[in-house]
Amino acid sequence: MIQQPRAAVPTRGLIRAEIRARRTSRSLAEQHADDQLRDARVLALVSELLDGHASSGAATLACYLSRPGEPGTLDLVGELAEHYRLLVPKLSVDKNGRRRPAPDWALFEGTDQLVPGVFGIPDPAGLGLGGAALRQADVVIAAALCAGVDGSRLGTGGGWFDRALLHRRADAPVIVLLNEDEVRQAPQEPHDQPVHWLVTPHRTIKTTCADQPGQLTATTGS
């Protein structure tokens, strides 16, 4: 029997290029409408995940600051900061003008305290607290280009979040924000860190990695 050749699996580079091209093609109006829908879902999920585990005002979250074209978080972080202590990535150079060699976090103190940063990503003006500050976070909202229901995640290629998530507490779930067509299994490498929830404008998806021992759970449906 003649066997048909297996379809080639897209490389990580090809997947990244494909998703970046689709994101670039979306209008600002489409992005804004999707951000509003996604933000509502994130706020509901975070509230449910923290129910009974941390009281409002006492919990700490960590959330990425979006660059143009990404699922937006600049409105979201403002809403989160009204209810929770919020950590955001600090990517800019250090006080000596050198690029930071390791992940760093700072307290979010308002959008008016953000300055232009590297790669078009806003940067908090406050002092860095170090990578280990992520252990304070009860929930982490991470950037991604795509992610799968198996918990696989594909980032932009720099490895920042994979290194940062090594400091995450084992009971702190990781949420990624995606567009509808970015829910797809991602080829993984040994350093890649799993994620537990995917949030799109129209779906909240619990991944198969979400029920690890000690993991916070929620019942939000799709």
N, C-alpha and C positions, 0 to 999 in steps of 0.2 A: 504494500500500500504506500503510495507516495504521500509524504507528509508535507503539508503546506508550511512555509517558513513563518515563524512567529512574527507578529507585528512588532516593529521596533518601539521600544519604550523611549519617550522623549527625554532628553537629558535635562538636568536641572537648569542649564543655561538656556535651552530652548524654551522651557516652561516660563522662566523669568521674562524672557524677551516677549513671548506671546502675551503674558498678562500685563506687562508694562505697556505694550502697544494698545491693548484694549482699554486700559485705564486712561491713557492719553486721549483716546477717541471719544470719551464720555464728556458731555457738556457740563458746564458748571451748574446748570439747573438740575440736571440728573444727579450729580454728585450731592448737591445740597438736599434734594428730596430724600435720597437714600440715607444720608447722614441723619436726618431727623427721625426716620423710621428706625434706624439701627440704634440711635441713642436711647430711644424709648425702651427698646428691648434690653439693652445693656443695663440701664438703670433698674429695670424690673428684675433682671437676673441677679445683679449684685445684691439687691435688697433681699431676695429670697435666699441666696447663698449665705448671707451674713445673719439671717434671722436665727436668733438663739445662740449665736456664736460670738457676736460682738455688737454692742449697742451703738446706735447712731451717734456720731461724734467721737467715739472712742476707736473705731476701726480705722485701719490704714490700708489704702489701696495704692497700687502703682499702675501708671498708665503712660503709654507712649504719646509723644507729641507728633502729630502727623505732618508730613511734607505734602506739597501740592500733588494732587492725583490720588493719594492714599485715602482709604476710608477715614473721614475726618474725625479728629478728637478735640479740636480747639473749643468747640461749644461744650462737648461732653465733659472735659476736665473742669470747666467752670461749674457745671451742675454737680459733678461728683464732689468738688471741694466745698460745696454748701453743706454736705452731710458727713464727709469723711476727711481724715488727714490724707493728703495725697502726695505721693512721690512721683517725680517725672525724671526721665533720663537727662543726664548732663553730658553732652558730647563735645563741647567746645574745648579749646586749649586750656591748660592749667594756668596757675598764676605766673608761671615762668615762661608762658608762651609756647609750651610744648603740647602736642596732641596727647590726649589722655590715653595711656597704654591699656587701661582696663575699664570695664563698665563702672559708671558712677551715677549717683542719684542725688537729687536735690528736692527740697520741699517746694511744692507749687504754691506760689503766693499771689496768683492772679495773672491774667493774660498781659496786663500792663507791665509785668515784671519779666516778660520774655524778650530775649534779644535775638537777632539773626544768628543762626548757627551754621555748622557745616552741613553740606548736602541739602541746603534749603530747609533744614529742620530747626524749628524754634528752640532756643536754649534758655533755661532758667538762669536768672542773674545771680541767684543765691549761691552760697558755698556748697561744694560737693560734700556728700556724707559718706562716700565710699561705696563699693560694690556690695559689701555686707549689709548695707542698710535695707536691702530687699528682704531680708529676713523679718523685717517689721511688717511686711505687707500680708494682709489676710486674703487678698485677691490681686492677681496680676493681669493687666490687659496688655497684650503684646501685639506688635505689628507682624504682618505676614503678607506674602503674595498669594499663597493658597494654603489650604489645610484640608485634611480628610477626616472622615468620620472614624477612622482608625487612630486618630490623634497625631498623625504626621503633619508636619509644618514645614513650609519652605519660605525662608526669609529672603532678604534682598541680596545676600551673598557675603556680607561682611562678618557674619557670625556674632554680632554684638549681643543679640538677645540670647543666643545659645550659651554664651559665656555668662551673661547676667543671670540667667535662670538657674545656674549652678548654686546660687546663693538663696534660692527660694526655699521656704519651709515646705516640708513634704505635704502638709495639709492645706496649702494655699493653691487653689485652682488657677489655671492659666486660661484666659479667654482671648480669642483672636477675632478681629473684625474683618469681614470680607464682603465683597460683592457677591451676588447670587451665583455667578458663573465661576467663582473661585473656590467652590467646595469641591475638591478633588484630591485623591490620594497623591501624596508627594513622595518622590524617591528620597530615601533617607540615608544619611551617613552616620557613623558612630557617635559623632559629637552632637547630633540633633536632639533637641529636647521635646518631649511630647506636650500636647495641649489637651485641655479637658472640655472646652466649650467653644463652639463656633457661632458667631452672631452675624447674620446677614440682614438686609432690610426686611425680609419676610419670614425668616426662620431663626429659631434658637435650637441648636443641635448639641446634644450631649454625646461626646465621643466615647469610644470603648475604653479609653484610659481614665475615665472620670471616676470609676469606682475602686480606685486603689485604696489600700488601708489608710485610714485617717483622712481621706479626702472629703471635703465638704460636698454635699449633694443638694440638688434642687430638683423640682418636678416640672419645671417649665417645659411645655410641649413645643412641638415644631409648628 
